[in-house]
Amino acid sequence: MVSDDAAALLTGEHSDLLTQCESAPCDRFYVRTHARRRWCSTRCGDRVRAARAYARKQQSATPAQ
């Protein structure tokens, strides 16, 4: 059953791999399968990278005073 699998994931030997997505609006958890993985999905990662690029573009567009 799903509830048994969830309980095993939370209390089992791999429970330290359960990580929260680092994307600000996302509240999902995922099993970290790679050390460099920071987001639950490609979509969340793309959203974070796009926001960073937009912020850099906005910062370079403002004139220095």
C-alpha positions as CSV (number, residue, x, y, z in Angstrom):
1,M,0.0,0.0,0.0
2,V,1.0,3.6,-0.5
3,S,0.8,4.4,3.2
4,D,3.2,1.5,4.0
5,D,5.7,2.7,1.4
6,A,5.5,6.3,2.7
7,A,6.1,5.1,6.3
8,A,9.0,3.1,5.1
9,L,10.5,6.0,3.3
10,L,10.2,8.4,6.3
11,T,11.6,5.9,8.8
12,G,13.9,3.7,6.7
13,E,17.6,3.8,6.1
14,H,17.3,6.3,3.2
15,S,15.2,8.8,5.1
16,D,18.2,11.2,5.0
17,L,17.8,11.4,1.2
18,L,14.3,13.0,1.6
19,T,14.8,16.7,0.7
20,Q,12.5,19.7,0.2
21,C,12.6,21.5,-3.1
22,E,14.7,24.7,-3.1
23,S,12.4,26.5,-5.4
24,A,10.6,29.3,-3.4
25,P,7.0,28.7,-4.4
26,C,7.3,24.9,-4.4
27,D,6.5,22.9,-1.2
28,R,7.2,19.4,-2.5
29,F,9.6,16.9,-1.1
30,Y,11.7,14.4,-3.2
31,V,14.2,11.7,-2.8
32,R,17.6,13.1,-3.6
33,T,19.2,10.7,-6.1
34,H,22.2,12.9,-6.9
35,A,24.3,15.2,-4.7
36,R,23.9,18.2,-6.9
37,R,20.1,17.9,-7.3
38,R,18.3,20.8,-5.7
39,W,14.8,20.8,-7.2
40,C,12.0,18.3,-7.4
41,S,11.6,18.6,-11.1
42,T,13.1,20.2,-14.2
43,R,10.2,22.7,-14.2
44,C,11.2,24.0,-10.8
45,G,14.8,24.3,-11.8
46,D,14.0,26.1,-14.9
47,R,11.8,28.6,-13.0
48,V,14.6,29.3,-10.5
49,R,17.2,29.8,-13.3
50,A,14.8,32.0,-15.3
51,A,14.2,34.2,-12.2
52,R,17.9,34.6,-11.6
53,A,18.5,35.5,-15.3
54,Y,15.7,38.1,-15.1
55,A,17.1,39.6,-11.9
56,R,20.6,39.9,-13.5
57,K,19.1,41.5,-16.6
58,Q,17.1,44.0,-14.5
59,Q,20.2,44.8,-12.4
60,S,22.4,45.5,-15.4
61,A,19.6,47.6,-17.1
62,T,19.4,50.1,-14.2
63,P,21.8,53.0,-14.7
64,A,24.6,53.5,-12.3
65,Q,24.4,56.7,-10.3
